[in-house]
Amino acid sequence: CRLLRRLRRLLRRLPVAKVFLAEKEVAKAAPEIEIPFVEWWDAPLLLDAASSYPDAKHLASSINERKVTHLIEHPIPIEPPCEGPPSGPIPLMLTRKERKKLRTQARLQRQRDLQDKIRMGVIPPPPPRLKLSNMMKVLTAAATKDPTKVEMEVRAPVEARKKKHEEMNASRKLTKEQRAEKFRTKMTAGTDVIVKVRVYCIDKITIKLNRIKVDKN
């Protein structure tokens, strides 16, 4: 035992009489380990497991052959109570410039895929996108005949696109209860194993800046 070795090293520095008395105390304090005649994992395989292990000559006749089969016992794995499930790989933290570059590459790839489908004839080409800036270039003859009518026709799809954009944003917008649930889920994520908190001590609450920080947090 490590504790006994440490005590014996300390006893070497004491006088002989004190060492003798101290060794007696250590011997009394040391737990008595009872060595069994037969280990518990070998007991079911022996016919007479209470006595002792048989010698080499009588080993074959002392084995309980009914317990020896071709089957293999696979114990059921039990999850440790204090450890959480293994976490996945740590995501690589990208800088703002790298995230912008990845979004640009993904957008260009989507545009290339759309152009390839249009060239192969899978989908029809989109109609020309009319704006007030390119109205005269796209509708040359009609724009000169009735500019007011053409402007109203151009403003209609612009307003339709704007309305569609606002409706998509409104559909994705979370309600007050959903925002509260999302914040609660974010705050309680990963608290099954360990909870990290930070405690601050404020000396003077009468200072206005300290009160603002307390109200904000």
JOMO-V57921 format. One record per helix or strand of 2 or more residues. SS is the DSSP state (hx for helix, st for strand). FROM is the first residue (numbers start at 1). LEN is the number of residues. If there is no record, write none. Layout:
SS:FROM:LEN / SS:FROM:LEN
This chain:
hx:2:10 / hx:16:14 / hx:40:4 / hx:59:4 / hx:65:3 / hx:96:25 / hx:135:4 / hx:140:6 / hx:147:26 / hx:176:13 / hx:208:9
